[in-house]
Amino acid sequence: MEQIVVGMADCRVSRSPGQVLTTYALGSCIGLVIHDARAAVGGLLHFMLPDSGIDPVKAKARPFMFADTGIPLFLNQLFGQGADRRHLKVHVIGGARMMDQEGVFEIGKRNYLAARKILWRSGLLLTSEVVGGMTSRTVRLEVGSGRIHLQESGMKPAVLPPAQVAAPAGTVAQEGGTPWATVF
């Protein structure tokens, strides 16, 4: 399989079943993984901040850096490749509290809430989420199968079930002993 690395403030959409989209070391950033099995298209967005209003010039140059500019552009790319809103599986990963132990800035939480709000306004609900905590995460999407591989700092790699439903707020769900949904 061909690995495509999605860096910070970057996005990739693919229809190639032999590709694996990978992003490393999600801390407070969010990795938004979306897959449509029927259209055989998937993508990965790695955004860093919730709101482009803090730097409109930078947002224009690097729209994938921000949730409010990156997510709509990401969705447009998916739909342009044939994805259908009704068949999308949407996964949010990251949003940890990194280097902010006192919770002063809450960038991870703000990123997560911004993503949820934008997705909800777009008519999309989450299929799964692995957010919060204090560890970094690496995520891989197998475009052909829709499988998502998750590696949390200090833990064994896990595979998120493609159709897993997010846990209710305040709970941590388990799949094979590995947390797949963490709530702040």
N, C-alpha and C positions, 0 to 999 in steps of 0.2 A: 504494500500500500504506500502511496505517496503522501508524505506529511507536508502540510502547508501550515506555516507558523503565522499566527495572527498576533501581532504585537500590540502594545498599549496604544490606545486611540486609533484602532484599526478594525477592519471588518472584511470578511470574505464570505462569498456565497458561491456554492458549487453544485453542479449537477453530475459530477463525476463520481460514480460509485466506488472507485478505487482511491479516493482521497480521504484523508483524515485531517480535519481542521483542529489545530492545537493552539492553546494559549497557556502561558506559564505564569505562575506566581501571582494569581489574583489575590490581592490583599483587600483594601477598601474598594478597589475597582470591581466592576460587575462584568461577568462573562454571560452574555445573553445568547443562548443556543436555541435555534428554531429549525424544525425539520418538518417537511411534508412528504410522507412516505408515498402517497399516490402520485405526486408530481416528481418524485425522486430528486428533491432539491433540499439543501440544508445550508445553514450559515451560522457564523459565530461573530459576535460583536464584542469587543473589549473596550468599554468606556471607563473614564476616570472620574468624572465629576457630574453632578446632577443638572446644573443649570448654566447654559452658555452666556447668560446675562453678565457674568463676572468678567468676561473677555470676548466681546463680539467679534473682534478682529481675529483672534485665535480660532474662534468657532467657525468663522468663514473659511479659514485656511485648513483647519483640522476638525471637521464636523463630528467625526467619530469619537472625539475626546469627551463629548458631553451627551448625556442622556437625551435631552430635549431636541438636539439636532441629529444625533446619531441614530436613534431608534427609528424615527420616521424614514430616514434615508435607507436604513437597513431593510425595513419592511418593503419599501418601494423596490429595492433590488430583488428581494425574494419574489414579490408579485411579478416583477418583470421577467423572472426565470420560470414562471408558470405556477408558483405556489398558490394555493387556494386557502383563504382565511379559515374556512370551515374544517380544514384538515391539518392545521398547524399544531404541532406539539411545541410548547414554549417552556424553556427551562432557564432559571436565573441562578447563577452561582457566583459567590464572592461576598462582597459587602462586609468584610471583617473589620474589626476594630484594631487597626494596626497603628502602632506608635501613638496611640491616643488612649492610653489605659484609663484615664479619668473621664473619658467620654465628652470632652470639651467640644470637639468639632463634629463628631459623629458622621464623617464623610461616608463610611460604608452604609450606615443606616439610611442616610439621605439619598445615596445612590439607589439603594434598593427601593425606597418609597417612590422615588422619581420614576424608576422603571415600571413599577406596578401601576402607577397613575397613568403613564403614557400608554401602556399596554391595555389597560382597562378602557381608556378613551378610544382606543383603536378597536375595541370589541374583542380583545384577546385575554383569555384567562390562563393562569400558569398551570402547567402540567406537573412540574416539580420545582423545588427550590432547595438550594443548599447555601444558606446565607448566615451571616453573623459570625459570632465566635471571635477567636483571636489567632487563627491559623491561615496561612496562605494555601491556595488551591490551584492545581493545574487541571485543565479540562480538555478532553479530546472528543470530537464528534466524528464518527464514521458516517460519511455522507450516504453510502449505499444502504446501510442497515438502520441508521438512526440511533445506534448505540452511543451512549455517552459514558466515557471513562473518566473517573474522578480520582485524583490523587491529592489527599490532604496531607499537609505537613505532619510527618511522624506517623502516618497511618498507611495501611495496605491499600493498593488501588482497588477501586470498586467500579461496578458498572451500574448506572442508573437505568432502571427499566424504562423503555421508551414511553409507556403509557401510564406511568406512576402518577397518582393524584397527590397534590400537595397536602401536607398535614394541616389540621386546623391550628390557628394561632395558639401559641403557648405550649405546643407539644413537640416532641422529637420522635419522628417515625423511624423505624428500623427496617432494613431490607438486608437479610443475610448478616446481621450483626453490625452493619456499617450505617451510620446516620446518613439519611438522604435529605432530610429537611431539618434545618436548625432555625430556631426563631430567636431573635435578639434577646 
